[in-house]
Amino acid sequence: MKRVFRFLYALIKYIIFGKLLDNNEVQKRISICHDCKYYDKLHDKCDKCGCYIRAKSIMSTEICPINKW
């Protein structure tokens, strides 16, 4: 349930303050995540914060929990 609230907060923050990222930036973020030790390949999510990589990587207002992007 906590993850749902974090996602809704991130989504609202993105709607209010976010901007569109170009496809190159999104792919760069996803690539960085795929090389990270916290990447859960089976579920395509981050084991550090619990977020789904594809959803988080497109939001300009979101950051990596270990500051890789």
C-alpha positions in Angstrom: 0.0 0.0 0.0 2.9 2.3 0.8 4.2 1.9 -2.8 0.8 2.9 -4.2 0.9 6.2 -2.2 4.5 6.9 -3.3 3.5 6.3 -6.9 0.5 8.6 -6.6 2.7 11.3 -5.0 5.2 11.0 -7.8 2.5 11.1 -10.5 1.0 14.3 -9.0 4.4 15.9 -8.7 5.1 15.0 -12.3 1.8 16.4 -13.5 2.3 19.7 -11.7 6.1 20.2 -12.2 7.3 17.7 -14.8 8.4 18.1 -18.3 8.7 15.6 -21.2 11.9 13.8 -21.4 13.3 12.9 -24.8 13.5 9.2 -25.7 17.4 9.2 -25.4 17.2 10.4 -21.8 14.7 7.8 -20.9 16.7 5.0 -22.5 19.9 6.3 -20.7 18.1 6.1 -17.4 16.8 2.6 -18.1 20.3 1.4 -19.2 21.8 2.8 -16.0 19.2 0.9 -14.0 19.8 -2.4 -15.9 23.5 -2.2 -14.9 22.7 -1.5 -11.2 23.0 -4.1 -8.4 19.6 -3.2 -7.2 17.9 -3.9 -10.5 15.3 -6.8 -10.2 15.3 -8.2 -13.8 12.4 -10.5 -13.1 10.0 -7.7 -12.1 11.7 -4.8 -13.9 11.9 -2.8 -10.7 14.4 -1.3 -8.3 15.0 -3.3 -5.1 16.2 -0.1 -3.4 13.0 2.0 -3.7 10.6 -0.6 -5.1 9.6 1.5 -8.1 9.0 0.0 -11.6 11.9 1.2 -13.8 9.9 2.1 -16.9 7.3 4.1 -15.0 9.9 6.0 -12.9 12.4 6.6 -15.8 9.9 8.7 -17.8 9.1 11.1 -15.0 11.5 14.1 -15.1 10.7 14.9 -11.5 11.9 11.5 -10.2 15.5 10.6 -9.3 17.4 7.4 -8.7 17.5 6.5 -5.0 21.3 6.2 -5.1 21.8 9.3 -7.3 22.8 7.5 -10.5 20.5 9.8 -12.5 
